[in-house]
Amino acid sequence: MSSFAEPVPGAATYRSQSMSTICYVTLAIGPEYRRHARRLLADIQHVSPGIPLVVLTDTPRAFGDAIAVQHRPQSVGIYHDKLDCLAACRELGFETWIFLDADCRLLGDVTTARPWHRGITVKNAVPLDRHLDDRDRLSASAFNQRRRKLLEEIAATYDLGLDRALMLNESVLIAHALGERFDDFAREWRAVRDFLELHAINSGEGAAIGLAALRSDIAVHHYDRSYEISPDARDAIDIFKDNFFFRGTELRTEKRGVSERRSQLLNIEQQRRQIARSPKLVKLWRKARSAFGKLMRRWKLQHRYRAGSSQAPRFRDVIQHF
């Protein structure tokens, strides 16, 4: 699909999902993100009382009031470990999974914010080919050229055009009623992940999700445009992620509303920056650990997929393992 799914007629009269079928989920690896996640947990307990938070973490004992799942990173930089978060929610029996980056903050009850459609809902996405074109215009770097070539190979292997897939912003992702299609979705995502990481492209999970959704016939919806909701609900800021939702407040005409909302969001952003602040030695250690992790991950993937061949594996070689 090349665009967001259309709104469902009459969806404004939806009935709230049962508390037993919906959950929040996040990923909290390392002390900084555990602190972020604990603050997110406090927000959830305030705005969505009774709704559980599933946390995939390296330190489960840090989350006594959540469903803490022991997790060991499965991808470089844990970019693609969002897939493991969704898989854990499915394993736990939830039907609706609200994934939030650990440093998101909640200002409203997201569980009842929309009549969640079957499929995936994200705040924003663009056609993958347009995203790559925009990146090329910003910087015609060797990295961008290599990434484009790899994604073009994936699309060609599937006999697809990059214009048919979406590049998703995955910091906020709601998955609803995926059912058995999740198995196909997860398999496709893992194949794209491994192929990109084989070639030292360690981020790009938004492209992997878009391609996997297209291949597994999962609809992608826009957080606002795909839902029949009131103007007030559409303008409301129920999730804050850095400055991701900040522009909406700048469009408000009420001076008092602008001032109060900006003050609230700036305070939240200041809290995030305080948590993210680390000594220089800690930052250097993280960079060194990340570099080592990239080398080890690539070595393992090369060992798995080359199987004695001296040539770098093609995408068709990777998908045969899934």
Helices and strands as residue ranges (DSSP letters): G 11-13, G 19-21, E 22-28, H 31-47, E 53-57, G 60-62, E 67-70, G 76-81, H 82-91, E 96-100, E 105-106, G 110-112, E 119-122, E 125-127, H 128-138, H 142-157, G 162-164, E 166-168, E 172-176, H 181-198, H 205-215, E 220-222, H 231-235, E 239-240, H 247-250, H 255-276, H 280-306, H 315-319
